[in-house]
Amino acid sequence: MSEQNPPSLPPPPSPPLGSQTFRPTSRQILQPAGFPYKRFSDEPDMLVPIPSIILPQLQETEKRFFELVGSGDVIVVKEYLDQHPNININCTNFQGVTALLVAVQAHFDGMVEYLLTQQGIDIGDCVLHAVKDNQPSILTMLLDKLSVTAPSLEYVGVTHSSDFPDYVTPLILAAQCGHYEIIKMLIERGHTISKPHPPSCRCSECKMHLEHDDILHSESLRLNLYRAVANPAYLCYSSHDPILAAFQLSKELTDSSFLVPEFRVAYKELAAEVSMFAVDVIACVRSTTEMELILVQSAGIDSPHRFIFPRLFLAMDYKQKTFVAHPNTQQIVEAFWSGDWHTYKLKPIVLKLFYPVGRAFMLPVIALMSIVMPNNAMVKHWSIPLNKMISHIASYSAFLIVIFLESNMDKTKQKRRPPSSGLEPVIIIFVAGNIWNTLRMIILLGPNRFFKSLWNWHSLLNNLLFILTFLFWLASYFDAKNNDQVDLERKYWHHLDPILIAEGCFAIATVMAFFKLMFFCRLNYYMGPLQISLGKMCADLAKYIIIFTIVIISFSAGLCRFYQYYDGMVQIDDNQIKTQQVSSFVSFATTLKTFFWAILCMAPLESADVVIENLPGETPDTTIINSHEFTEAVGYIAFALFEVLIVIMILNMLIATMSATFQRVIDNLDVEWTFGKTDFYLEYMLQSTNPSPFNLVPTPNGIATFMETLNGSKSQSSKGCCRMADKPSIDNNKMNEIEYPALMTSLVQRYFREKDNAAQGASDIDLLKQDIHELKNLLAQIVEVK
């Protein structure tokens, strides 16, 4: 029979504040679980539990005081305080809210002004609440009161606040909330925000904080400071060039997201918000002249060359894809790209494909006119970026034809000397022009910006392979001249013969040269995203190569000599069929090769077989076939495990990752493709009018540009822009001092106006809530009168 449960006892009443703390006796502590309740002592302190949380409680008079303050009637509150002179003006409820905070949150200016006249009033965190609720008039009264009682407390946070951390100052909170008027007022009163040091900073101050400060506190402080300085309202007030500040801050926040992985999501969201602010600002542009004035700003870009649109180059450097892909930006870029050739877009695609063919025959004429008549209208027409691209495609197509013919030459009768097809001098001249073009782009862009592009690395490596080909051609020439072994048949050549090395370098260089055709696919709306996806998938493959390498090395290290003893053994069965041991796990190199081809499912099926040669039997005519089944089982299990791990799991993970990458590009198709297309446009804006090899001949315009770059000239370069060219040339410094600040003032005004219009719906809801609150107070007063 089960024991009957004792009746549950009601919980003891909570002790009054200040009562004696309950301490259990040893007899109570040792009471076993489930034992019936029993009174051990009649002492009252034995029955009082320990209060785990102690919260302040309002008395009846204080509750009434809170209700009167919430009604907003200053006269009634004044009479009540006169009747209760001993009431604590700073009393708080269980949430830590004071009467002054009730008045601040209710937007009762008169009530706040009256309460501040009371002796000993504690402002607490009311300043921060006034900032949060965007109440400039109440905030001014609170700050004036603080400046009288404790001037230093105006500029710092509140130590004991249940709503705000201690490092949140009024200006930090105003900047985070985006209250422009309050930001302006606080800065005029002397409030400041120290821009946070990035996580990568290792100055003496950062080292000291890193060694002594709390890590969570310091990182939270840095993130909150970034939220403050990254707010559009603060950026607009604190910076004369908010777009440049947004670019730099977005880059800094993106870098911080990788250095502080714990707050990576927060940093990335903040970086995206800052980038979108710059986009929203240019969305307020109303004319081409305004947009051009933004794009020609050179502040923030470090390059000796005078770019056509420096701000656009800076956006490309900072990966501001949405800014670059915005229609207002693309209108200017497209206008400069096509220049005065407005009908090119209307041409059919078939005709566009034949333009480079006709241009190939015009290249000598263009080169001659660029030297003799550099200011001719036709030369200027050929100098627009679109025509530069057509000329370069025509020249590069001719180069590909030449190297294809050279690569397709018959090598059966090749002698130990350089090839003599007659195309070699043409190839050398073309490559010399490509090398000069590469050096020119390095000078114009600067090494840092040039080597950020993988296509530039491709061109550099391709030129290097052609140079190696020419050097080994030269080495073979001197070798044939000194050793006189020209007629030696190829099969007797040394494996490192200069001609063999030259042919290998030329073959790889030809592959890379033809592969660059994919670079021109970026202009097509359908092929461009595929080329972008391919580049990003290569990055995914590079990540998985590390995993593949670890797995292959792990298995190769364990099985590298596992079958070494059986290498070369041949087994003959009863039907006289020979079976030879596969050289799979006999050395580290063969094991590595076996596992590599197993990834592509091209390894021999007999790779894990153990073949033992026939052993002599009891008579000379008989043999014994032995088998090492355990060794073979280990080999098969390891090989099968490798196949399952690599082919079924990791390889499918790689495919899934590539699919996700492709889908990510497609989901953001317009921005990704437009950004890649703009990168292509900017490169041909800097290219010379004459392509390789005609660029080896100096032209007046080319010499002037080169000398200007070497001298670090900062002259105005926007005259090439179709609309800006018609305007009188003005000094860049004067434009920065007069026109650009005026334009930014107008854009910021439009930005905040549109932002207010967008938030008008939310404001109407807030006004409705305030009206309902006032109506409730009025009804409460009517009920009290009755």
C-alpha positions in Angstrom: 0.0 0.0 0.0 1.5 3.3 -1.1 2.2 6.0 1.4 -0.3 8.9 1.4 1.1 12.2 0.3 1.0 14.9 2.9 -1.2 17.9 2.3 0.6 20.8 0.6 1.2 23.8 2.8 0.6 27.3 1.7 3.7 29.4 1.0 4.8 31.5 3.9 4.3 35.2 3.5 7.1 37.3 2.1 9.0 39.1 4.9 8.9 42.9 5.1 11.9 44.7 3.8 14.6 45.0 6.5 13.4 41.9 8.3 15.9 39.3 9.6 17.3 37.0 7.0 16.2 33.4 7.2 19.0 30.9 7.8 18.2 27.1 7.7 19.4 25.0 10.5 21.5 21.8 10.0 18.5 19.8 10.8 16.5 21.4 8.0 19.4 20.9 5.5 19.7 17.2 6.3 16.0 16.6 5.9 15.5 13.8 3.3 13.5 14.5 0.1 9.9 13.3 0.2 9.8 13.3 4.0 6.4 14.7 5.4 6.5 18.3 6.4 7.1 18.8 10.1 7.5 21.8 12.3 10.9 21.7 14.0 10.7 24.8 16.0 8.2 27.5 17.0 10.7 30.3 16.4 9.3 32.8 13.8 12.6 33.2 11.9 12.6 29.5 11.1 9.6 29.9 8.9 10.7 32.9 6.8 12.3 32.0 3.4 15.3 33.7 2.0 14.2 36.4 -0.5 16.1 35.7 -3.7 15.2 39.1 -5.4 14.6 42.3 -3.5 12.8 45.0 -5.5 11.8 48.4 -4.3 8.1 48.8 -3.4 6.0 51.9 -3.5 4.0 53.0 -0.5 0.4 54.1 -1.0 1.3 57.8 -1.0 4.0 57.2 -3.5 1.7 55.2 -5.8 -0.8 58.1 -5.7 2.1 60.5 -6.5 3.0 58.4 -9.6 -0.6 58.5 -10.7 -0.8 62.2 -10.4 2.5 62.7 -12.3 1.2 60.4 -15.0 -1.9 62.6 -15.4 0.2 65.6 -16.4 -1.6 68.0 -14.1 1.1 70.2 -12.6 -1.2 72.1 -10.2 -2.6 68.8 -8.7 0.9 67.4 -8.2 2.1 70.7 -6.6 -0.9 70.6 -4.1 -0.2 66.9 -3.3 3.5 67.5 -2.6 2.5 70.5 -0.3 0.2 68.1 1.6 2.9 65.4 1.8 6.2 67.3 2.4 8.0 64.2 3.6 7.4 62.1 0.4 10.5 60.9 -1.3 10.7 62.7 -4.6 13.1 60.1 -6.0 11.1 57.0 -5.1 11.1 54.2 -7.6 8.8 51.4 -8.4 9.9 47.7 -8.8 11.1 48.5 -12.3 13.4 51.3 -11.1 11.2 54.0 -12.7 11.1 57.4 -11.0 8.3 60.0 -11.2 10.6 62.3 -13.3 11.1 59.4 -15.8 7.3 58.9 -15.9 6.9 62.6 -16.9 9.7 62.3 -19.5 8.3 59.3 -21.1 4.8 60.9 -21.2 6.2 64.0 -22.9 4.9 66.3 -20.2 7.2 69.3 -20.6 5.5 71.3 -17.8 5.6 68.4 -15.4 9.3 67.9 -16.0 10.0 71.5 -15.6 8.2 71.5 -12.2 9.8 68.4 -10.9 13.3 69.7 -11.7 12.6 72.6 -9.3 12.3 70.2 -6.4 15.2 70.0 -4.0 17.4 66.9 -4.3 15.8 65.7 -7.5 17.8 62.8 -9.1 17.8 62.9 -12.9 19.2 59.4 -13.3 18.9 58.1 -16.8 16.1 60.5 -17.8 18.5 62.3 -20.1 19.0 59.1 -22.1 15.3 58.5 -22.2 14.7 62.0 -23.5 17.3 61.4 -26.2 15.8 58.0 -27.1 12.3 59.5 -27.4 13.6 62.5 -29.4 12.5 65.2 -27.0 14.8 68.2 -27.5 12.9 70.6 -25.2 12.9 68.2 -22.3 16.5 67.2 -23.0 17.5 70.8 -22.8 15.9 71.3 -19.4 17.5 68.1 -18.1 21.0 69.0 -19.3 20.7 72.6 -17.9 19.8 71.1 -14.6 22.7 68.7 -14.7 25.1 71.5 -15.7 24.1 73.3 -12.5 24.2 70.4 -10.1 27.0 68.2 -11.6 28.5 69.6 -14.9 30.7 66.6 -15.5 27.7 64.2 -15.5 26.3 65.8 -18.7 28.9 64.2 -20.9 29.0 60.6 -19.5 26.7 57.7 -19.2 24.7 56.6 -16.2 26.3 54.1 -13.9 23.2 52.4 -12.5 20.6 52.2 -15.2 18.3 49.3 -16.0 17.9 50.4 -19.6 21.3 51.6 -20.8 24.9 50.4 -20.3 27.2 52.7 -18.5 29.2 53.6 -21.6 26.2 55.0 -23.5 26.5 58.7 -23.4 23.7 61.1 -24.7 25.6 61.7 -27.9 26.2 58.0 -28.5 22.5 57.3 -28.0 21.4 60.2 -30.2 23.7 59.0 -33.0 22.4 55.5 -32.7 18.8 56.6 -32.9 19.6 59.0 -35.7 18.1 62.2 -34.1 19.8 64.9 -36.2 18.6 67.9 -34.2 19.6 66.4 -30.9 23.0 65.4 -32.4 23.5 69.0 -33.5 22.5 70.4 -30.1 24.7 68.0 -28.1 27.8 68.7 -30.3 27.2 72.4 -29.9 27.2 71.8 -26.1 30.6 70.1 -26.3 29.6 66.5 -26.5 32.0 64.3 -28.5 32.3 60.7 -29.7 35.7 59.1 -30.0 35.8 57.0 -33.1 36.5 53.4 -32.1 39.8 51.8 -33.0 39.3 48.8 -35.3 40.0 45.3 -33.8 43.2 45.1 -35.8 44.7 48.2 -34.1 47.6 47.5 -31.8 48.5 51.0 -30.6 49.6 51.5 -27.0 46.1 52.4 -25.9 44.5 49.3 -27.5 47.2 47.1 -26.0 46.5 48.5 -22.5 42.7 48.0 -22.9 43.4 44.5 -24.2 45.4 43.5 -21.2 43.3 45.1 -18.5 39.7 45.6 -19.7 36.9 43.1 -19.7 36.8 41.5 -23.2 33.0 41.5 -23.5 32.7 45.0 -22.2 35.3 46.4 -24.6 33.9 44.6 -27.7 30.3 45.7 -26.8 31.6 49.2 -26.4 33.3 49.1 -29.8 30.2 47.8 -31.5 28.0 50.4 -29.9 30.4 53.2 -30.9 30.4 51.9 -34.5 26.6 51.9 -34.4 26.8 55.5 -33.4 29.3 56.8 -35.9 27.8 54.7 -38.7 24.3 56.3 -38.4 23.4 58.4 -41.4 22.4 61.4 -39.2 25.8 61.4 -37.5 27.7 60.9 -40.7 25.9 63.8 -42.3 26.7 66.1 -39.5 30.2 65.0 -38.7 31.6 64.6 -42.2 31.8 67.0 -45.1 31.8 64.1 -47.5 29.3 61.5 -46.2 29.7 59.2 -49.2 33.4 58.8 -48.7 33.0 58.4 -45.0 30.4 55.7 -45.7 32.7 53.8 -48.1 35.6 53.9 -45.6 33.4 52.9 -42.6 31.8 50.1 -44.5 35.2 48.6 -45.4 36.3 48.9 -41.8 33.2 47.2 -40.5 33.6 44.4 -43.1 37.2 43.8 -42.0 36.0 43.9 -38.3 33.5 41.1 -39.0 36.3 38.7 -39.9 38.4 39.8 -36.9 35.6 39.5 -34.4 33.7 36.3 -35.4 31.5 36.5 -32.3 29.8 39.7 -33.6 30.2 38.9 -37.3 26.5 39.1 -38.1 26.2 42.5 -36.3 29.2 44.0 -38.1 28.0 42.7 -41.5 24.5 44.1 -41.0 26.0 47.5 -39.9 28.3 47.5 -43.0 25.4 46.8 -45.3 23.4 49.7 -43.7 26.3 52.1 -44.2 26.7 51.0 -47.8 23.0 51.5 -48.4 23.1 55.0 -47.0 25.6 56.0 -49.8 23.2 54.4 -52.3 20.2 56.3 -50.8 22.1 59.6 -51.1 22.9 59.2 -54.8 19.3 58.1 -55.4 18.3 61.7 -54.5 20.4 63.0 -57.5 18.2 64.8 -60.0 20.5 65.6 -62.9 23.6 64.3 -64.8 25.6 67.2 -63.7 25.0 66.4 -60.0 25.9 62.8 -60.5 29.1 63.6 -62.4 30.1 66.0 -59.7 29.9 63.1 -57.2 31.8 60.7 -59.4 34.7 63.1 -60.3 35.6 63.6 -56.6 39.2 62.4 -56.0 39.3 62.5 -52.2 40.2 59.1 -50.7 41.8 57.6 -53.7 45.6 57.1 -53.7 46.9 57.0 -57.3 49.2 59.2 -59.3 46.9 58.9 -62.3 44.0 61.2 -62.9 41.1 58.8 -63.3 38.0 59.8 -65.3 35.7 59.0 -62.3 37.8 58.7 -59.2 34.8 58.1 -56.9 33.7 55.2 -59.1 37.2 53.6 -58.9 37.1 54.1 -55.1 33.7 52.3 -55.0 35.1 49.4 -57.0 38.1 49.2 -54.6 35.7 49.1 -51.6 33.4 46.6 -53.3 30.4 48.9 -53.1 28.4 46.8 -55.6 25.0 48.4 -55.0 26.5 51.9 -55.4 28.2 50.9 -58.6 25.1 49.1 -60.0 22.7 52.0 -59.2 20.9 53.3 -62.3 22.2 56.9 -61.6 25.8 55.7 -61.6 25.3 53.4 -64.6 23.8 56.2 -66.7 27.0 58.2 -66.4 29.2 55.2 -67.0 27.2 54.0 -70.1 27.2 57.6 -71.5 31.0 57.8 -71.3 31.5 54.3 -72.5 29.7 54.8 -75.8 30.7 58.4 -76.2 29.3 59.9 -79.4 28.5 56.5 -80.9 24.8 56.5 -79.8 23.6 54.0 -82.4 25.9 51.2 -81.4 23.3 49.7 -79.0 20.7 49.6 -81.8 23.0 47.4 -84.0 22.1 43.7 -84.3 24.3 41.3 -82.5 25.6 39.7 -85.7 26.8 43.0 -87.0 28.5 43.7 -83.7 30.4 40.5 -84.0 31.8 41.6 -87.4 33.0 45.0 -86.1 36.4 43.6 -84.9 37.0 41.9 -88.3 36.8 45.2 -90.1 38.6 47.1 -87.4 41.6 44.7 -87.8 42.3 46.2 -91.2 41.9 49.7 -89.9 44.5 49.4 -87.0 47.5 50.6 -89.1 45.5 53.7 -90.2 44.4 54.4 -86.6 48.0 54.1 -85.4 49.3 56.4 -88.1 46.6 59.1 -87.5 47.2 59.0 -83.8 50.8 60.0 -84.4 50.2 62.5 -87.2 46.8 64.0 -86.3 46.1 63.3 -82.5 43.4 66.0 -82.3 41.5 64.8 -85.4 37.8 64.1 -84.9 38.2 60.5 -86.1 41.0 59.9 -83.7 38.8 61.2 -80.9 36.0 58.9 -82.0 38.4 55.9 -82.0 39.5 56.9 -78.5 36.2 56.4 -76.8 36.2 53.3 -74.6 33.9 51.3 -76.8 36.1 51.8 -79.8 39.1 50.9 -77.7 37.6 47.6 -76.8 36.8 46.8 -80.5 40.3 47.7 -81.5 41.8 45.6 -78.7 39.6 42.6 -79.6 40.6 42.8 -83.2 44.3 42.9 -82.3 44.0 40.1 -79.8 42.1 37.9 -82.3 44.9 38.3 -84.8 47.4 37.3 -82.0 45.4 34.2 -81.2 45.4 33.2 -84.9 49.2 33.6 -85.1 49.9 31.5 -82.0 47.4 28.9 -83.1 49.3 28.6 -86.4 52.6 28.4 -84.6 51.2 25.7 -82.2 49.8 23.7 -85.1 53.1 23.4 -87.0 54.3 20.0 -87.9 56.9 18.8 -85.3 57.8 15.4 -86.9 60.9 16.9 -88.5 61.7 19.4 -85.8 65.4 19.9 -85.3 67.3 21.0 -82.2 67.0 24.7 -82.9 64.3 27.3 -82.6 61.3 27.0 -84.9 61.6 28.8 -88.2 58.1 29.1 -89.4 58.4 32.9 -89.9 55.7 33.6 -87.3 58.1 33.8 -84.4 59.0 37.5 -84.9 55.3 38.4 -85.1 54.6 36.6 -81.9 57.6 38.3 -80.2 56.3 41.8 -81.3 52.8 41.0 -80.1 54.0 39.8 -76.7 56.3 42.9 -76.4 53.2 45.0 -76.9 51.3 43.0 -74.3 54.1 43.4 -71.8 54.2 47.2 -72.3 50.5 47.3 -71.9 50.8 45.4 -68.6 53.5 47.7 -67.4 51.5 50.8 -68.4 48.4 49.5 -66.4 50.6 48.9 -63.4 51.8 52.5 -63.6 48.4 53.9 -64.1 46.5 51.8 -61.5 49.3 51.4 -59.0 50.6 48.0 -57.9 48.1 47.6 -55.1 45.1 48.1 -57.3 46.5 46.2 -60.3 47.3 43.0 -58.4 43.9 42.8 -56.8 42.4 41.6 -60.1 42.9 37.9 -60.9 42.7 38.7 -64.6 45.8 41.0 -64.2 47.6 38.0 -62.6 46.5 35.9 -65.6 48.0 38.4 -68.0 51.2 38.7 -66.0 51.7 34.9 -65.9 50.8 34.5 -69.5 53.4 37.1 -70.5 55.9 35.4 -68.3 55.4 32.0 -70.0 55.9 33.6 -73.4 59.1 35.3 -72.2 60.3 31.9 -70.9 59.5 30.4 -74.4 61.6 33.1 -76.1 64.5 32.6 -73.6 64.6 28.9 -74.2 64.4 29.5 -78.0 67.5 31.6 -77.6 69.2 29.0 -75.4 68.5 26.3 -78.0 70.0 28.6 -80.7 73.3 29.0 -78.8 73.3 25.3 -77.9 72.9 24.3 -81.6 75.5 26.8 -82.6 78.1 25.6 -80.0 77.5 21.8 -79.9 76.4 21.3 -83.5 73.8 18.6 -82.8 71.0 20.2 -84.9 70.1 17.0 -86.8 69.9 14.8 -83.6 66.6 12.9 -83.7 64.1 13.9 -81.0 64.0 10.6 -79.2 67.7 11.0 -78.3 67.1 14.5 -76.8 67.6 15.1 -73.1 64.4 15.4 -71.1 65.3 19.0 -70.2 66.3 20.1 -73.7 65.7 23.8 -74.3 63.4 23.1 -77.2 61.2 20.7 -75.1 60.9 23.2 -72.3 60.1 26.0 -74.8 57.4 23.9 -76.4 55.9 23.1 -72.9 55.9 26.8 -71.9 54.4 27.8 -75.3 51.7 25.2 -75.0 50.6 26.4 -71.6 50.9 30.1 -72.7 48.6 29.4 -75.7 46.0 27.7 -73.4 46.0 30.8 -71.2 45.9 33.2 -74.1 42.8 31.5 -75.5 41.3 31.2 -72.0 41.2 35.1 -71.8 38.4 35.1 -74.3 36.2 34.4 -71.2 37.2 37.9 -70.0 35.1 39.4 -72.8 32.0 37.4 -71.8 31.5 39.7 -69.0 29.7 42.2 -71.3 26.9 39.7 -72.1 23.9 39.6 -69.8 23.7 35.8 -70.0 27.4 34.9 -70.2 28.5 37.4 -67.7 26.9 35.9 -64.6 28.2 32.5 -65.7 31.7 33.8 -65.8 31.2 35.4 -62.3 29.8 32.2 -60.9 32.8 30.3 -62.3 35.2 32.6 -60.6 33.4 32.2 -57.2 33.2 28.4 -57.7 37.0 28.3 -58.1 37.2 29.9 -54.7 34.9 27.2 -53.3 37.1 24.5 -54.9 40.2 26.1 -53.3 38.6 25.7 -49.9 37.7 22.1 -50.5 41.2 21.3 -51.8 42.5 21.6 -48.3 40.0 18.9 -47.1 40.8 16.7 -50.1 44.5 17.1 -49.4 44.2 16.1 -45.7 42.1 13.0 -46.5 44.4 11.9 -49.4 47.5 12.4 -47.3 46.0 10.6 -44.3 45.2 7.5 -46.4 48.4 7.6 -48.3 50.5 7.9 -45.1 48.9 4.7 -43.8 48.9 2.6 -47.0 52.1 3.9 -48.7 54.1 0.7 -48.2 51.3 -1.7 -47.3 51.7 -3.8 -50.6 55.4 -3.1 -51.2 56.4 -6.8 -50.8 54.0 -7.9 -53.5 55.2 -5.3 -56.1 55.9 -7.0 -59.4 54.6 -10.5 -58.5 52.7 -12.5 -61.1 50.3 -15.2 -60.3 49.4 -18.0 -62.9 46.1 -19.8 -62.3 45.2 -23.3 -63.5 44.1 -21.9 -66.9 47.5 -20.3 -67.4 46.1 -16.8 -67.0 48.6 -14.4 -65.6 47.6 -11.8 -63.0 50.1 -9.1 -62.0 50.1 -7.1 -58.8 48.9 -3.6 -59.4 51.4 -1.0 -58.2 48.9 0.8 -56.0 50.1 0.8 -52.4 53.8 0.0 -52.9 55.2 3.6 -52.4 54.0 7.0 -51.3 53.9 8.3 -54.9 51.9 5.4 -56.3 49.5 5.5 -53.4 49.0 9.2 -53.8 48.4 8.7 -57.5 45.9 5.9 -56.9 43.8 7.9 -54.4 43.9 11.0 -56.7 42.4 9.1 -59.7 40.0 7.4 -57.3 38.4 10.8 -56.7 37.5 10.8 -60.4 36.5 7.1 -60.2 39.4 6.3 -62.6 41.5 4.1 -60.3 41.9 0.4 -61.3 39.3 -2.0 -59.8 42.2 -4.3 -58.8 44.0 -1.6 -56.8 43.3 -3.4 -53.5 44.0 -6.9 -54.7 46.9 -8.8 -53.2 48.7 -11.0 -55.7 51.2 -13.6 -54.5 53.4 -15.4 -57.0 53.0 -19.2 -57.3 54.9 -21.1 -54.7 56.6 -24.5 -55.4 54.5 -27.5 -54.6 55.4 -31.0 -53.3 56.4 -32.0 -56.8 58.2 -30.0 -59.5 55.1 -29.9 -61.7 52.8 -28.5 -59.0 52.5 -25.0 -57.5 50.7 -23.6 -54.5 48.7 -20.4 -54.6 48.7 -18.6 -51.3 46.5 -15.7 -50.3 46.9 -13.0 -47.6 43.2 -12.5 -46.9 43.6 -10.2 -43.9 46.0 -7.8 -45.7 43.7 -7.7 -48.7 40.7 -7.1 -46.4 42.4 -4.1 -44.8 43.3 -2.7 -48.2 39.8 -3.1 -49.5 38.2 -1.6 -46.4 40.6 1.4 -46.5 40.0 1.9 -50.2 36.2 1.6 -49.9 36.2 3.9 -46.9 38.2 6.5 -49.0 35.7 6.2 -51.9 32.7 6.7 -49.6 34.3 9.6 -47.7 35.5 11.4 -50.8 33.2 10.6 -53.7 29.9 10.2 -51.8 30.3 12.8 -49.0 32.9 15.5 -49.7 32.5 15.6 -53.5 28.7 16.0 -53.1 29.3 18.7 -50.5 31.5 20.5 -53.0 28.7 20.2 -55.6 26.1 21.5 -53.2 28.4 24.4 -52.2 28.9 25.3 -55.9 25.1 25.2 -56.4 24.6 27.5 -53.5 27.2 29.9 -54.9 25.6 29.9 -58.3 22.2 30.5 -56.8 23.5 33.4 -54.7 24.9 35.0 -57.9 21.6 34.5 -59.8 19.6 35.9 -56.9 21.6 39.1 -57.1 22.0 38.9 -60.8 21.7 42.6 -61.8 24.0 43.9 -59.2 26.7 41.2 -59.7 26.7 41.4 -63.4 26.6 45.2 -63.5 29.5 45.4 -61.1 31.6 43.0 -63.2 30.6 44.9 -66.4 31.7 48.2 -64.8 35.0 46.7 -63.9 35.5 45.8 -67.5 34.5 49.3 -68.6 36.9 51.0 -66.2 39.8 49.0 -67.6 39.2 50.0 -71.2 38.8 53.6 -70.1 42.5 53.5 -69.1 43.6 51.5 -72.1 45.5 53.2 -74.9 43.8 53.9 -78.2 46.3 51.7 -80.1 46.3 48.1 -79.1 49.3 45.7 -79.2 51.6 45.8 -81.0 50.8 49.3 -82.3 51.1 50.6 -78.7 54.9 50.2 -79.0 54.9 53.3 -81.2 54.7 56.4 -79.0 51.9 58.9 -79.7 51.6 62.6 -78.5 48.6 61.8 -76.3 50.3 58.7 -74.9 53.5 60.6 -74.0 51.5 63.4 -72.4 49.5 61.0 -70.3 52.6 59.1 -69.3 54.6 62.2 -68.3 51.6 63.5 -66.4 51.3 60.3 -64.4 55.0 60.3 -63.6 54.8 63.9 -62.4 51.8 63.0 -60.2 49.6 65.6 -61.8 46.2 66.3 -60.2 44.6 68.3 -62.9 41.0 68.0 -63.8 40.2 64.9 -65.9 36.5 65.1 -66.3 36.6 67.0 -69.6 36.2 63.7 -71.4 32.8 63.3 -70.0 30.1 64.1 -72.6 28.3 66.7 -70.6 31.1 68.1 -68.4 33.2 68.7 -71.5 30.8 71.5 -72.6 31.2 73.3 -69.3 34.0 75.7 -68.6 36.9 74.1 -66.9 37.2 75.0 -63.2 39.8 74.2 -60.7 39.3 71.0 -58.8 40.0 72.6 -55.4 37.5 75.3 -56.1 34.9 72.7 -57.1 35.5 70.8 -53.8 35.3 74.0 -51.8 32.1 75.4 -53.4 30.1 73.1 -55.6 30.4 69.8 -54.0 29.6 70.9 -50.4 26.5 72.7 -51.7 25.5 69.6 -53.6 25.9 67.4 -50.6 23.8 69.8 -48.5 21.0 69.5 -51.0 21.3 65.7 -51.2 21.3 65.3 -47.4 18.2 67.5 -47.2 16.4 65.4 -49.8 17.5 62.2 -48.1 16.1 63.2 -44.7 12.9 64.5 -46.3 12.3 61.2 -48.1 13.2 59.3 -44.9 10.6 61.4 -43.0 8.0 60.7 -45.6 8.7 57.0 -45.4 8.3 57.1 -41.6 5.2 59.2 -41.8 3.0 56.1 -41.3 4.8 55.1 -38.1 4.5 58.7 -36.9 0.8 58.7 -37.4 0.5 55.6 -35.2 2.6 57.3 -32.5 0.3 60.4 -32.6 -2.7 58.2 -32.3 -1.3 56.5 -29.3 -0.5 59.8 -27.7 -4.1 61.0 -28.3 -5.5 57.9 -26.7 -3.3 58.4 -23.7 -4.4 61.9 -23.3 -8.0 60.8 -23.6 -7.6 58.2 -20.9 -6.2 60.9 -18.6 -9.1 63.2 -19.3 -11.6 60.4 -18.5 -9.8 59.6 -15.3 -10.0 63.3 -14.2 -13.7 63.4 -15.0 -14.3 60.2 -12.9 -12.4 61.7 -9.9 -14.5 64.9 -10.1 -17.7 63.0 -9.9 
